[in-house]
Amino acid sequence: MARRSGRFKARKRHEPRRYTGSTERTSMLNLYRITPFKYDMREIMTAYRVDEAVASTVIASVVAKASRISIISARDYVRVQQKEGLYSKDVSEEICDLLSRYTKYR
Protein backbone atom coordinates (compact mmCIF):
# COMPACT_ATOMS: atom_id res chain seq x y z
CA MET A 1 0.00 0.00 0.00
CA ALA A 2 1.36 3.39 -0.97
CA ARG A 3 1.80 6.12 1.66
CA ARG A 4 0.65 9.63 1.17
CA SER A 5 3.52 12.08 1.39
CA GLY A 6 1.52 14.86 3.09
CA ARG A 7 0.28 12.63 5.89
CA PHE A 8 1.41 12.96 9.50
CA LYS A 9 4.03 10.47 10.50
CA ALA A 10 4.48 10.09 14.25
CA ARG A 11 7.83 9.20 15.73
CA LYS A 12 8.48 5.73 17.07
CA ARG A 13 9.14 5.19 20.77
CA HIS A 14 12.78 4.41 20.24
CA GLU A 15 13.43 7.50 18.08
CA PRO A 16 14.74 10.62 19.85
CA ARG A 17 12.65 13.78 19.90
CA ARG A 18 13.57 16.31 17.28
CA TYR A 19 13.48 19.96 18.14
CA THR A 20 12.91 22.26 15.22
CA GLY A 21 14.79 25.13 16.82
CA SER A 22 15.14 27.08 19.97
CA THR A 23 13.37 30.31 20.65
CA GLU A 24 15.30 33.21 22.03
CA ARG A 25 14.32 34.18 25.55
CA THR A 26 13.37 37.80 26.13
CA SER A 27 12.80 39.78 29.29
CA MET A 28 9.11 40.22 30.00
CA LEU A 29 6.87 41.17 32.88
CA ASN A 30 6.47 38.48 35.53
CA LEU A 31 2.76 37.65 35.23
CA TYR A 32 2.65 36.03 38.67
CA ARG A 33 3.39 39.44 40.18
CA ILE A 34 1.21 41.59 37.94
CA THR A 35 -1.12 42.82 40.72
CA PRO A 36 1.70 44.18 42.92
CA PHE A 37 3.24 45.73 39.78
CA LYS A 38 0.04 47.61 38.99
CA TYR A 39 -0.24 48.72 42.61
CA ASP A 40 3.33 50.05 42.60
CA MET A 41 2.72 51.84 39.30
CA ARG A 42 -0.39 53.47 40.75
CA GLU A 43 1.62 54.54 43.84
CA ILE A 44 4.25 56.20 41.64
CA MET A 45 1.59 58.04 39.66
CA THR A 46 -0.19 59.33 42.76
CA ALA A 47 3.06 60.31 44.50
CA TYR A 48 4.04 62.55 41.58
CA ARG A 49 0.44 63.75 41.05
CA VAL A 50 0.09 62.59 37.45
CA ASP A 51 -3.38 63.14 35.97
CA GLU A 52 -5.67 60.12 36.54
CA ALA A 53 -6.61 59.75 32.85
CA VAL A 54 -2.96 59.82 31.79
CA ALA A 55 -1.96 57.45 34.61
CA SER A 56 -4.51 54.77 33.74
CA THR A 57 -3.58 54.91 30.05
CA VAL A 58 0.15 54.68 30.76
CA ILE A 59 -0.28 51.84 33.26
CA ALA A 60 -2.40 49.80 30.83
CA SER A 61 0.01 50.37 27.95
CA VAL A 62 3.09 49.55 30.02
CA VAL A 63 1.53 46.33 31.32
CA ALA A 64 0.48 45.28 27.83
CA LYS A 65 3.86 45.99 26.25
CA ALA A 66 5.87 44.47 29.10
CA SER A 67 3.82 41.29 29.25
CA ARG A 68 3.38 40.67 25.51
CA ILE A 69 6.36 42.22 23.72
CA SER A 70 9.29 42.90 26.07
CA ILE A 71 10.53 45.07 28.92
CA ILE A 72 12.69 47.01 26.46
CA SER A 73 9.68 48.12 24.41
CA ALA A 74 7.85 49.12 27.60
CA ARG A 75 10.84 51.24 28.70
CA ASP A 76 10.97 52.88 25.27
CA TYR A 77 7.25 53.68 25.54
CA VAL A 78 7.75 55.23 29.00
CA ARG A 79 10.60 57.41 27.73
CA VAL A 80 8.64 58.54 24.66
CA GLN A 81 5.68 59.55 26.85
CA GLN A 82 8.05 61.44 29.15
CA LYS A 83 9.52 63.32 26.17
CA GLU A 84 6.00 64.25 25.09
CA GLY A 85 5.52 65.93 28.46
CA LEU A 86 2.94 63.70 30.12
CA TYR A 87 5.07 63.34 33.25
CA SER A 88 8.50 64.25 34.59
CA LYS A 89 11.82 62.46 34.19
CA ASP A 90 11.66 61.28 37.82
CA VAL A 91 8.45 59.36 37.09
CA SER A 92 10.01 57.81 34.01
CA GLU A 93 13.10 56.67 35.95
CA GLU A 94 11.02 55.14 38.74
CA ILE A 95 8.84 53.24 36.26
CA CYS A 96 11.94 51.90 34.48
CA ASP A 97 13.38 50.78 37.83
CA LEU A 98 10.09 49.11 38.66
CA LEU A 99 10.11 47.31 35.31
CA SER A 100 13.58 45.94 36.00
CA ARG A 101 12.44 44.62 39.41
CA TYR A 102 9.47 42.75 37.94
CA THR A 103 11.36 41.20 35.00
CA LYS A 104 11.34 37.53 34.10
CA TYR A 105 12.94 35.84 31.08
CA ARG A 106 10.44 33.89 28.99
KAMO-V595041 format. One record per residue. N is the residue number from 1. RES is the residue in three letters. PHI is phi in whole degrees, 0 to 359 (* if undefined). Layout:
N/RES/PHI
N/RES/PHI
//
This chain:
1/MET/*
2/ALA/278
3/ARG/267
4/ARG/278
5/SER/283
6/GLY/272
7/ARG/276
8/PHE/291
9/LYS/238
10/ALA/285
11/ARG/279
12/LYS/281
13/ARG/298
14/HIS/277
15/GLU/279
16/PRO/287
17/ARG/287
18/ARG/253
19/TYR/260
20/THR/283
21/GLY/158
22/SER/257
23/THR/266
24/GLU/279
25/ARG/279
26/THR/237
27/SER/279
28/MET/225
29/LEU/290
30/ASN/287
31/LEU/288
32/TYR/287
33/ARG/243
34/ILE/288
35/THR/294
36/PRO/297
37/PHE/296
38/LYS/297
39/TYR/297
40/ASP/295
41/MET/298
42/ARG/297
43/GLU/297
44/ILE/297
45/MET/295
46/THR/285
47/ALA/295
48/TYR/264
49/ARG/55
50/VAL/279
51/ASP/305
52/GLU/298
53/ALA/294
54/VAL/293
55/ALA/298
56/SER/293
57/THR/293
58/VAL/294
59/ILE/299
60/ALA/296
61/SER/291
62/VAL/295
63/VAL/297
64/ALA/295
65/LYS/293
66/ALA/290
67/SER/270
68/ARG/252
69/ILE/256
70/SER/185
71/ILE/294
72/ILE/298
73/SER/292
74/ALA/292
75/ARG/295
76/ASP/300
77/TYR/298
78/VAL/299
79/ARG/291
80/VAL/295
81/GLN/294
82/GLN/293
83/LYS/292
84/GLU/284
85/GLY/95
86/LEU/286
87/TYR/204
88/SER/278
89/LYS/292
90/ASP/298
91/VAL/297
92/SER/298
93/GLU/293
94/GLU/292
95/ILE/294
96/CYS/295
97/ASP/296
98/LEU/296
99/LEU/298
100/SER/291
101/ARG/287
102/TYR/257
103/THR/270
104/LYS/217
105/TYR/274
106/ARG/227
//
